[in-house]
Amino acid sequence: MSEQDGRMRVIDSHLHLWDPQVLEYTWLEGPYDFRFAETELEHARLTGVAEEKAVFVQAETAEDRFLDEVRWVAGMAEQVGVVGIVAGMRLDRGVDTTTHLDELAAEPLVVGVRHNLQDDDDGLAMSTAFVTGTREVAARGWTFDACIRASQLPDIARLAGAIPDLRMVLDHLGKPAVGTADAVRTPSVEWVRDLDELSRHPNVFCKLSGLPAESAGNWTRAQLEPFLDVAADTFGVERLMWGSDWPVSVIGPAEPGDPYAPEDGSATYQPTARTRWLDLVVTWAEARGHDVDAILWANAERFYGTDGPRVEEVAPRRGILRWLRGE
């Protein structure tokens, strides 16, 4: 992996878990529509790492199951190494938002919330209801994960300005258009400009995550490093954190030698993609002289405050691995 191989400690700042047999998800289809939890994660552990922990980020279960999702993940947190939970949330629901926040306060692993904005109309983040709900998040000392499209970056910058004490992290670098390994795109002028504007707010961090998914699972180091450079130049290394976006970012063309590769060439699970994304970020950081431990561990720990309690595990269930084997 790198000269630090075997000595690195990693907090995966963006880990998803889901089970369609336990909770409802309207967006799962194809190779995503299987269980990804304890057993599957165990087979996707990072190689060459001395210590591995993770922050679970809500996986967009049905809105009325957000609290159930928190409790489901808490039940396996010790087993899978989850040290913090970013809970699903609708921040524009008025009294219902306050009630939900009160319920989440009883869950000790909750460190923040995410209202998934990427499919909402532009401008929602600056609506009165949303700003009011987000102020309540800040008042409780929790963080806010901003999952948006690149066109929504100006809205999030305005939100950061309106609530300067809110600790916010931008998921997936704001989902810029990165192309693929076969059709490379360079960082757009608009994305660079808007990312720079957002980075001027000192309580906003940025996750080095999600770019493999934006590449439809077909990516290379040369293709994606320019986007990492922009993030480092704007936010500074002290506000960057690595995230795998597992399993969203491990679906794509079959990896070389995959015995379960679909005959029709369709997208499938990529068993080594989580470690490959870590390798890319570590190699990039070392080549630039960046603080690797800050990106992989210290910044996420500082942002999320992940020195929390552990809870009991739950029994394993059927998942993607059995599907790949045809069981």
N, C-alpha and C positions, 0 to 999 in steps of 0.2 A: 504493500500500500504506500508507505512512505518511510522516511527515516524515523518516524515516531511510531511505527507499527508495533502493536502490542503494549504500548504505554499510554495510548490516548484514552481519555474519558469523554463520554458523549452523552449529552442530554438531547434526545430527539425532540425538538420543540414542536413538531407537528405530526403526530401519529393518530391515525384513525383506526377504529375497531367497529365492526358491525356484525349483526347476525339477523338475517331476514326471518328466522324462525322465532326470534324474541321480540323484535321491534319492527315497525313498518317504515319502509323507505320507498318513495315513489320514483326515485331517480336511478335505481340500480337496474342494470341490464347487461346481457352478455356475460363476460368473465367477471364482472363486478358483482353479479347477483348470486354470491355465495358467502358463506361465513368466513370472516377474517377476524380471528380473535386469538386465544392463547396458543393453540397448537400451531396455527398458521404463522404467527409471529415468531414462535420458537424456531421454526425452520427458516426464518428470514433474518435471524440475528446478524448483527454487524460482525464482520471478521476483522481480526487484528486489533480489537478494542479491549482495554483492560476493564472498563466499567461502562455500563450502558443503562440509562434511565430514559424516561419519556414523559412528555406532556400530551395527554389525550385531548384532541380537538373534536368537538361535536361533529357527527357524521350526517347531519341533516335528516334525522328521523322525523316522523310526523310531529307537528308542533305540539300536539297534546301528549306526546311521549318524551318530551325533552327531559323532564325530571326522572322518568324511568331510565333513560339512557345514562344519566349520571350515576344512578344507583347500580345499574348493571355493570358499568365500568369499575365503579368503586369495589364491587364484589370480586373482581379479578385483579385489582391494582397491584397487590403485593406479588402475585405470581408473574405478571408481565412487566413489572418495573415501572408502572405509572406513578409518578410523584405529584402530579397536578392534573386537574380537569378544567378545560375550557368548555363551559356548558352552552348548549343551544339556548337561544333567547330571541324574543321579538321585543325590540326596545321601543316600539311605537304603539303600544297597547294601553297606555295610560295606567289606570288602576290595576289592570291585569299584569302589567309589567312589574309594578311594585310588589304585588302578591307573589309573583314568580321569584323575584329577587329575595324576598323573605324566605321562601321555601328553600332556595339554594343555599342560604346562609346556614342551614342546618347540616349541610354536607361538607365535611372538613377538607376534602380534597379539592374543592372548587377554588380556583385561583383567578378565574376570569370568565368572560362570556363572549360569545360570538353570535351576532345577528348577521346572517349570510346575506350580504348586500348585492352580490354579483348579478342576481336575477331581478332585483328591484329597479324601479325607475330611477334615473338620475335625479338627484335633488332630494331624495328621501332622507339622506343623512343629515340634511340641514332643516328638516321639518321641525316644527315646534315639539311634536310628540316625541320624535327620535332624540332630539337634543335633551329634552327633559329626562327621558329614560337613561340616556348615557351619563348625564350628570349624577344620577343615582348610583350608577356603576362606579364612577370615580369616588363618590362620597363613601362608598363601602371599602375602598382601597383595592378593588379588583381591576383587572386588565381588560382591554377590549381588543379582540382580533378582528382586523378589517380584511374581509375577503371580498374583493371588488374586481371589476374589470379596469383596464388601464384608463378608460374614458372617465371613470369615477374618481380618479386621483385628486382633482381639484376640490371635489366635495369633501373628501376626507381631510384634506389640508385645512379647509375652512372649519371643519368640526374640531380638529386639533387646536386651531386658534380660538375657537369659542369655549373650549374646556381645557385650558392649559395644564390642569393638574391630572388629566386623564392619561394613564399609561396605555399607549396604543402600540400595536405591532401590525405591520403590513404583511399579510400573507402573500407568499409566492411572488414577491417583488411587484405586486399589482398586476400580475398576469399580462406582461408585455407580449407582443407578437414576436416569437422567437424562430418561427419556421421549423424546419426539421433538418436532419443530417443531410438529406438530399436536396433541400431547398432552403438554404441558409438565409436568415434575415439579420440585419444589423439593428442595433438599438435605434428606435425612431427619435427624431428631434423632440417630438411632443412628449414621449414617455420620459426622456432624460430631463426635460424642463419641468415636468410635473413632479417627478420623483425628487428633484432638487428642491422644489418648493415645499414639499411635504417634509423633507429631511430638516428643514430649518426650524422645525418644532422639536425641542430637545427631548421631550418625553415620548417621541415616536421612534420605534425600532423597526427593523426589517428582517424578514425571514428569507434565507437562501433555501427556498423550497419550491416545489411545484413546477419547475421548468421542464422536467421530463414529461409531465402530463401535458404541458402546453406544446410539447414537441410530438405528441401522440406516441410517446415511448420510443422514438427514433431520434437519438441525439448523440452529439459528440462533444468532447472538451472544447475543440476549436470553435464550435458553434455557440456554446453557452458562456464561455469565459468573458466575452465582452460585456455581457449583462451583469455578471458578478463584479466586474471592474467598475461599472457605473454605480452599483450599490455601495461599494467600498468608498468610492470617491465622494459620494453624496452623504451617506450616513456616518462614515468612519467605521473602522473595524469594531469599535467599542459598542456599536448598536446593531451589529449583525448577529444572527443566530442560525445554525443549521437545522433544517427539518427535512425528514424523508418524504413526507406526504404519503406514507404507506397506508393502504395499498393503492391509492388513486394513481400514484406515479410509477407503478410497476406493472402497468398493462400496456402492451404494445406488440410489435413484431416478435416472433419467437426468437429467443437467444440461440446462438450457434450451438449445435449439439443437443438441443432440447428434445428428449425422446417423446414428449407429449405435444410437439408442435402441431397445430391444426393443418390438415392436408390442404385446406383451401387458402392458407396464408392469412387467415383472419387474426385479429388481435388476441393475445393470450397473456397469462400470468408470466412475468419475468422473474425467476427465482433469485437472481443475483443483482437485480437493479437497485435495491436499497443500498447495498454495499458499494456498488459502482458509483452511485451519486455521492456517497460520502467520499470515496476515493477522489472523485473529480474536484470536490470543494477543498479537500485537504491538499491535494497536489497544487491547485491554483493558489491557495493561501501561502503555502511554503515557498512557491516560486516568487511571490510578491513580497515575502518577508513579513506577512501578517501574523498576528498572534493566533495560532491555531486553537489553543485551549480556550481563548476568549470566545471564538466563534462556535466551538463545539460544546462548550460547557458553561463557562463563567457568565456570559451575557444572558443566557436563558435562565440560569439560576438567579441572577440578580433581578431580571425583569419579572419573572413569575414568582420568586420567593419559594422555591420548591422544597424546602426542608419541612415536609409535612408527614403526617402519620401514614402507616400502611394498614391495609384491611385484608380480610380473608379472601381466599381464592374460591372459584366455582369449578364445577366439573366440565371437562371438554365436550364439545359438540362437533357434528360433522362440518367440514369446511372445504375450502378450495383444493386442498391437497388430494383428498379422496376423489374429487371430481376429475382432477387432472389424470389420476391413475385409472379412471373409468370405473371406480367402485360405487 
